[in-house]
Amino acid sequence: MKKLVAVIFGALIVQTPFFSQEQAGDSSVQFEFKYKKNDRYRILSTVNEDVFINGEKSHHALIVNRVTARVTETDETGGGITECTFMTTEDSTGSRTGAKFSYGEEYKSVFHRTKNGIYTISDEYFMPTVRDVPVFPDKKLSPGDKWTARGHEAHDLRRIFGLETPYKVPFVAEYEYIGKEEEGNLHVFKVKYNMKMKVPQNQIPQTEDYPVAMNGFSDETVFWDLEKGAIDHYSENFRIIMETATGVVLEFSGTAQAEVTEFERTATEENLSAVQNKVSDMGIQNVTVSKGEKGLTLSLEDIKFQADSAELLDSEKMKLEQIAQILEAWPENDILVTGHTALAGTAKMRQELSEQRARAVADYMILLGVRDRFHIFTQGFGATRPVAPNTTEEGKARNRRVEITIMDN
């Protein structure tokens, strides 16, 4: 659940970590975060979790969280301010939910983090879920050294309980430095923590329902890039159990993993010109190319589907096969597919159709091997973002489009 419901950054009560030294000996490695202004990176995390309600399995969820980050400022203490965009994709299946796909929710966040790893973040932000992990002591460490530090999880419960600020659960994390990989340059450490919190009766608001207790655990293995001063990747086992004031017990358990990667900037004049030339040379009709905040976008206007459906015509599949060849130039960048409709039918119908058509294009690109399902995202915007008036057939045709963005952020 920590990954399922915690999707925004909330205010952080800044806490001073405490450390316990359980082993003595010669220290050898100094761990600390290293920030450089305008550094950019991407984190892609995948969560597989089972969800239970009152002991009965509700569904299984596969959740992909894509985070793009930029360091905007650094300070004399070695800390840095980071701006992030979080995009989530969820695929939930089960007896209670049937099959449900939710794509492309976006959340912004801004926070300061010290070189030791301590966050300062305001209540308007709900992401990231886990705060102050890892936190490092201000000393060198040798393999086998252990330490502890305070942290907390900040959960987004706006949808479930209508909470306007993050629901925070404190913990004390236990760390152990394992050592350097036998093969490779990464350093490995373990992070474990248990949570147990019960809200005092006099602090429970008079609402229809409220989370009155939460407990659980996290067991992580972290691989650290010492030269970059950043996590390279990690894996985790977790379980969270929440009890509500009405006696409902929610349980979320599963595994998570994440990788931190760099990506090539695509939204440049040089790339724009190169892709426009490729589109022209390949004779792809009704495709325009533009660069924007998210990256380089190919807009497929007047894209053809079966009437009132999301089933691609063969002619459009051939067009996507040509575009797939263009995308081969940026194999490390994620892809965002957005669907748009003309102004016809109800707003709900337009929204659903735009989402379905974006997904149809994404599914075909996955089938072509352009990206796997963890590196392609979809959104639908209905008729809310027209590029031409809906008063003419030509304008409507332009608005019936799917856009494919090679993402920079």
C-alpha positions as CSV (number, residue, x, y, z in Angstrom):
1,M,0.0,0.0,0.0
2,K,2.9,2.3,0.6
3,K,3.4,2.3,-3.1
4,L,-0.3,2.2,-4.0
5,V,-1.7,5.0,-2.0
6,A,1.3,7.2,-1.3
7,V,1.6,9.2,-4.4
8,I,2.3,12.8,-3.2
9,F,4.8,14.7,-1.2
10,G,3.7,15.9,2.2
11,A,5.2,18.1,4.8
12,L,8.2,16.8,6.6
13,I,8.8,17.4,10.2
14,V,12.6,17.6,10.0
15,Q,14.1,15.1,12.4
16,T,17.6,14.7,13.6
17,P,18.9,11.2,12.9
18,F,20.6,9.2,15.7
19,F,23.2,6.6,15.1
20,S,24.4,3.6,17.0
21,Q,27.8,2.0,16.4
22,E,27.7,-1.7,17.0
23,Q,31.1,-2.5,15.6
24,A,34.4,-0.8,15.9
25,G,37.3,-1.0,13.5
26,D,39.0,0.9,10.7
27,S,36.5,2.8,8.5
28,S,37.0,2.7,4.8
29,V,34.1,4.3,2.9
30,Q,32.3,7.6,3.3
31,F,28.8,7.5,2.0
32,E,27.1,10.7,1.1
33,F,24.8,12.1,-1.6
34,K,26.5,14.3,-4.2
35,Y,24.5,17.0,-5.9
36,K,25.4,19.1,-8.9
37,K,23.2,21.9,-10.2
38,N,21.2,20.9,-13.3
39,D,22.0,17.2,-12.9
40,R,19.1,15.2,-14.3
41,Y,18.2,11.5,-13.7
42,R,15.3,9.1,-13.9
43,I,14.1,6.5,-11.4
44,L,11.9,3.7,-12.6
45,S,10.4,1.6,-9.8
46,T,8.2,-1.5,-10.3
47,V,5.9,-2.8,-7.5
48,N,4.2,-6.2,-7.4
49,E,1.7,-6.3,-4.5
50,D,-1.3,-8.3,-3.3
51,V,-4.1,-6.4,-1.7
52,F,-6.3,-7.9,1.0
53,I,-9.5,-6.6,2.6
54,N,-10.4,-8.1,5.9
55,G,-8.2,-11.1,5.1
56,E,-9.8,-11.8,1.7
57,K,-7.6,-11.1,-1.4
58,S,-9.0,-8.2,-3.3
59,H,-6.6,-8.0,-6.2
60,H,-3.0,-8.0,-7.4
61,A,-1.4,-4.8,-8.6
62,L,1.5,-4.1,-10.8
63,I,2.5,-0.5,-10.3
64,V,5.2,1.4,-12.3
65,N,6.4,4.7,-10.9
66,R,8.5,6.9,-13.2
67,V,10.3,9.7,-11.6
68,T,12.3,12.4,-13.4
69,A,14.4,14.7,-11.3
70,R,16.5,17.8,-11.7
71,V,18.8,19.4,-9.2
72,T,17.9,23.1,-9.2
73,E,20.2,24.4,-6.4
74,T,23.0,23.3,-4.2
75,D,24.3,24.8,-0.9
76,E,27.6,25.1,0.9
77,T,26.8,22.2,3.2
78,G,26.6,19.8,0.3
79,G,22.8,19.6,0.2
80,G,20.6,20.2,-2.8
81,I,17.1,21.2,-3.9
82,T,15.5,18.8,-6.4
83,E,12.4,19.2,-8.6
84,C,10.6,15.9,-9.5
85,T,7.8,14.7,-11.7
86,F,6.2,11.4,-10.7
87,M,4.1,9.5,-13.2
88,T,2.3,6.3,-12.2
89,T,1.0,3.4,-14.2
90,E,-1.2,0.7,-12.5
91,D,-2.4,-2.6,-13.8
92,S,-4.8,-4.2,-11.2
93,T,-6.5,-7.6,-11.6
94,G,-8.6,-9.6,-9.2
95,S,-11.9,-10.9,-8.2
96,R,-13.1,-7.6,-6.8
97,T,-11.7,-5.3,-9.5
98,G,-11.8,-7.4,-12.6
99,A,-9.2,-5.9,-14.9
100,K,-8.3,-2.3,-14.5
101,F,-5.6,-0.1,-16.1
102,S,-4.8,3.3,-14.8
103,Y,-2.2,5.3,-16.7
104,G,-0.3,8.5,-16.5
105,E,-1.2,10.3,-13.3
106,E,1.4,13.0,-12.7
107,Y,2.5,14.6,-9.5
108,K,5.1,17.3,-8.9
109,S,7.4,17.6,-5.9
110,V,10.2,19.9,-4.7
111,F,12.4,19.1,-1.7
112,H,15.8,19.7,-0.1
113,R,18.0,16.9,0.9
114,T,21.2,17.0,2.9
115,K,24.3,15.1,1.8
116,N,23.5,12.6,4.6
117,G,20.0,12.0,3.2
118,I,17.6,14.0,5.4
119,Y,14.6,15.5,3.6
120,T,12.9,18.9,4.1
121,I,9.6,19.0,2.2
122,S,6.4,20.9,2.6
123,D,2.8,19.6,3.1
124,E,1.7,20.4,-0.4
125,Y,3.8,17.4,-1.7
126,F,3.0,13.8,-1.2
127,M,5.9,12.1,-3.0
128,P,8.2,10.3,-2.3
129,T,6.5,7.9,0.0
130,V,9.6,6.9,2.0
131,R,11.5,9.8,3.6
132,D,15.0,9.8,5.1
133,V,16.1,6.5,3.6
134,P,18.9,6.1,3.3
135,V,20.5,8.3,5.9
136,F,24.2,8.0,6.4
137,P,26.4,8.8,9.5
138,D,29.0,11.5,9.1
139,K,32.0,9.1,9.2
140,K,33.6,6.4,7.1
141,L,32.2,2.8,7.3
142,S,33.8,-0.6,7.0
143,P,32.0,-3.8,5.9
144,G,30.0,-5.1,8.8
145,D,29.4,-1.7,10.3
146,K,25.8,-1.0,11.5
147,W,23.9,2.2,12.3
148,T,20.4,3.4,12.9
149,A,18.5,6.5,11.8
150,R,15.0,7.8,12.0
151,G,12.7,8.1,9.0
152,H,9.0,8.0,8.1
153,E,6.6,7.0,5.4
154,A,4.2,9.6,4.0
155,H,1.0,8.1,2.5
156,D,-1.4,9.7,0.1
157,L,-4.9,8.8,1.5
158,R,-6.9,11.6,-0.3
159,R,-8.8,9.1,-2.4
160,I,-9.5,6.6,0.3
161,F,-10.2,8.8,3.3
162,G,-10.2,12.4,1.9
163,L,-7.1,13.4,3.9
164,E,-5.6,16.6,2.6
165,T,-2.1,16.1,3.9
166,P,0.2,13.1,4.0
167,Y,-0.5,10.4,6.6
168,K,2.9,10.0,8.3
169,V,4.2,6.9,10.0
170,P,7.5,7.1,11.8
171,F,10.1,4.3,12.1
172,V,13.7,3.7,13.0
173,A,15.7,2.1,10.2
174,E,18.5,-0.4,10.8
175,Y,21.4,-0.3,8.4
176,E,24.4,-2.6,7.7
177,Y,27.2,-2.0,5.2
178,I,27.8,-5.3,3.5
179,G,30.7,-4.2,1.3
180,K,31.7,-3.8,-2.3
181,E,30.5,-6.1,-5.0
182,E,33.0,-8.8,-5.9
183,E,32.4,-8.0,-9.5
184,G,31.6,-4.3,-10.2
185,N,32.1,-1.0,-8.5
186,L,28.8,-0.8,-6.5
187,H,28.7,-0.9,-2.7
188,V,25.9,-2.8,-1.0
189,F,24.0,-2.1,2.2
190,K,20.9,-3.5,3.9
191,V,18.0,-1.4,5.2
192,K,15.3,-2.8,7.5
193,Y,12.6,-1.1,9.5
194,N,9.3,-2.0,11.2
195,M,6.4,0.4,11.6
196,K,3.8,0.4,14.4
197,M,1.6,3.4,14.9
198,K,-1.8,3.9,16.6
199,V,-3.6,7.2,16.5
200,P,-4.8,8.4,20.0
201,Q,-8.5,8.4,20.3
202,N,-8.7,12.2,21.0
203,Q,-6.8,12.8,17.7
204,I,-9.2,10.8,15.4
205,P,-11.3,13.3,13.4
206,Q,-15.0,13.1,13.3
207,T,-15.2,11.8,9.7
208,E,-17.0,8.8,8.1
209,D,-13.8,6.7,8.4
210,Y,-10.2,7.2,9.3
211,P,-7.0,5.1,9.4
212,V,-6.5,4.6,13.1
213,A,-3.5,2.2,13.1
214,M,-0.8,1.1,10.7
215,N,2.0,-1.5,11.1
216,G,4.4,-3.3,8.7
217,F,7.9,-3.8,7.6
218,S,10.4,-3.1,4.8
219,D,13.5,-5.1,4.0
220,E,15.7,-3.5,1.3
221,T,19.0,-4.2,-0.4
222,V,20.6,-1.1,-1.8
223,F,23.4,-0.8,-4.4
224,W,25.2,2.4,-4.1
225,D,27.4,4.2,-6.7
226,L,30.1,5.8,-4.7
227,E,31.5,8.0,-7.5
228,K,28.1,9.5,-8.4
229,G,27.0,9.7,-4.7
230,A,23.6,8.1,-5.5
231,I,21.6,4.9,-5.5
232,D,22.1,2.8,-8.6
233,H,19.3,0.3,-7.9
234,Y,17.5,-1.5,-5.0
235,S,15.2,-4.4,-4.3
236,E,12.6,-4.6,-1.4
237,N,10.2,-6.9,0.3
238,F,7.4,-5.1,2.2
239,R,4.1,-5.5,4.0
240,I,1.7,-2.8,5.4
241,I,-1.4,-3.4,7.4
242,M,-3.9,-0.6,8.0
243,E,-6.9,-0.6,10.3
244,T,-9.7,1.9,9.9
245,A,-12.1,3.4,12.5
246,T,-14.9,1.3,11.1
247,G,-12.9,-2.0,11.6
248,V,-11.8,-2.5,8.0
249,V,-8.3,-4.1,7.7
250,L,-6.3,-3.4,4.6
251,E,-3.1,-5.3,3.8
252,F,-0.6,-4.6,1.1
253,S,2.3,-7.0,0.6
254,G,4.8,-7.7,-2.1
255,T,8.1,-6.7,-3.7
256,A,9.6,-3.7,-5.3
257,Q,12.6,-2.8,-7.3
258,A,14.0,0.4,-8.8
259,E,16.7,1.5,-11.1
260,V,18.3,5.0,-11.6
261,T,19.3,5.9,-15.1
262,E,20.4,8.8,-17.2
263,F,18.7,9.6,-20.5
264,E,19.5,11.5,-23.7
265,R,18.0,14.9,-24.3
266,T,15.8,14.7,-27.4
267,A,14.1,18.1,-27.5
268,T,16.8,19.9,-29.4
269,E,16.6,21.7,-32.7
270,E,19.1,19.2,-34.2
271,N,16.9,16.2,-33.3
272,L,13.7,18.1,-34.3
273,S,15.1,18.7,-37.8
274,A,16.5,15.1,-38.1
275,V,13.1,13.5,-37.2
276,Q,11.2,15.9,-39.5
277,N,13.5,14.8,-42.3
278,K,13.0,11.1,-41.5
279,V,9.2,11.5,-41.5
280,S,9.4,13.3,-44.9
281,D,11.9,10.8,-46.4
282,M,9.8,7.8,-45.3
283,G,6.6,9.4,-46.7
284,I,4.6,9.2,-43.5
285,Q,1.4,11.1,-44.0
286,N,-0.4,13.4,-41.4
287,V,2.5,13.3,-38.9
288,T,4.0,16.5,-37.4
289,V,7.0,16.8,-35.1
290,S,7.5,19.3,-32.3
291,K,9.6,19.7,-29.2
292,G,8.2,20.7,-25.8
293,E,8.6,20.5,-22.1
294,K,8.4,16.7,-22.0
295,G,10.5,15.9,-25.0
296,L,10.2,15.3,-28.7
297,T,6.7,14.6,-29.9
298,L,5.4,13.0,-33.1
299,S,1.7,13.8,-33.6
300,L,-0.3,11.3,-35.7
301,E,-3.2,13.4,-36.9
302,D,-6.4,11.9,-38.3
303,I,-5.3,8.5,-37.1
304,K,-7.7,5.8,-38.2
305,F,-9.5,3.4,-36.0
306,Q,-12.5,1.2,-36.6
307,A,-15.7,3.3,-36.1
308,D,-16.2,4.4,-32.5
309,S,-13.6,1.9,-31.3
310,A,-9.9,1.7,-30.4
311,E,-9.0,-1.0,-33.0
312,L,-6.3,0.3,-35.3
313,L,-6.7,0.0,-39.0
314,D,-4.0,-1.9,-40.9
315,S,-2.9,1.4,-42.6
316,E,-2.2,2.9,-39.2
317,K,-0.2,-0.1,-38.0
318,M,2.1,0.3,-41.0
319,K,2.6,3.9,-40.0
320,L,3.5,2.9,-36.5
321,E,6.0,0.4,-37.8
322,Q,7.7,3.3,-39.7
323,I,7.7,5.4,-36.6
324,A,9.1,2.5,-34.6
325,Q,12.2,2.8,-36.8
326,I,12.6,6.4,-35.9
327,L,12.3,5.7,-32.1
328,E,15.2,3.2,-32.4
329,A,17.6,6.2,-32.1
330,W,16.7,6.7,-28.4
331,P,16.5,3.3,-26.8
332,E,17.0,4.5,-23.3
333,N,14.2,7.2,-23.2
334,D,10.7,6.3,-22.0
335,I,7.7,6.8,-24.3
336,L,4.5,8.6,-23.6
337,V,1.4,8.0,-25.8
338,T,-1.5,10.5,-25.5
339,G,-4.9,10.1,-27.1
340,H,-7.1,13.0,-28.3
341,T,-10.6,13.1,-29.8
342,A,-12.7,15.5,-31.8
343,L,-15.7,17.2,-30.1
344,A,-18.3,14.5,-30.5
345,G,-20.4,12.6,-27.9
346,T,-20.3,13.2,-24.2
347,A,-17.2,14.3,-22.3
348,K,-17.1,10.9,-20.5
349,M,-17.2,9.0,-23.8
350,R,-14.5,11.2,-25.3
351,Q,-12.3,10.7,-22.3
352,E,-12.7,6.9,-22.3
353,L,-12.1,6.7,-26.1
354,S,-9.0,8.8,-25.9
355,E,-7.6,6.6,-23.2
356,Q,-8.5,3.4,-25.1
357,R,-6.9,4.7,-28.3
358,A,-3.7,5.7,-26.6
359,R,-3.5,2.3,-25.0
360,A,-4.1,0.6,-28.4
361,V,-1.2,2.5,-29.9
362,A,1.0,1.7,-26.9
363,D,0.1,-2.0,-27.0
364,Y,1.0,-2.2,-30.7
365,M,4.4,-0.5,-30.1
366,I,5.1,-3.0,-27.3
367,L,4.2,-5.8,-29.7
368,L,6.7,-4.3,-32.2
369,G,9.4,-4.3,-29.5
370,V,9.8,-0.5,-29.3
371,R,9.6,-0.6,-25.5
372,D,8.5,-3.1,-22.9
373,R,5.4,-2.4,-20.8
374,F,7.5,-0.8,-18.0
375,H,8.9,1.9,-20.2
376,I,5.8,3.2,-22.1
377,F,3.1,5.3,-20.5
378,T,-0.3,6.5,-21.8
379,Q,-2.7,9.3,-21.1
380,G,-6.1,10.3,-22.5
381,F,-7.3,13.9,-22.8
382,G,-10.6,13.6,-24.6
383,A,-11.3,16.8,-26.6
384,T,-9.7,19.1,-24.0
385,R,-6.6,19.9,-26.1
386,P,-7.7,20.6,-29.7
387,V,-5.1,21.7,-32.3
388,A,-7.7,23.0,-34.7
389,P,-11.4,24.2,-34.6
390,N,-14.0,21.4,-34.3
391,T,-16.3,23.4,-36.7
392,T,-14.9,21.8,-39.8
393,E,-14.3,18.2,-40.9
394,E,-10.6,19.0,-41.5
395,G,-10.3,20.4,-38.0
396,K,-12.0,17.4,-36.5
397,A,-9.7,15.1,-38.4
398,R,-6.6,16.9,-36.9
399,N,-8.0,16.7,-33.4
400,R,-8.5,12.9,-33.8
401,R,-4.9,12.3,-33.1
402,V,-2.4,10.2,-31.0
403,E,0.8,11.8,-29.9
404,I,4.0,9.8,-29.2
405,T,6.6,11.6,-27.1
406,I,10.2,10.5,-26.6
407,M,10.4,11.6,-23.0
408,D,13.2,13.8,-21.5
409,N,11.5,14.4,-18.2
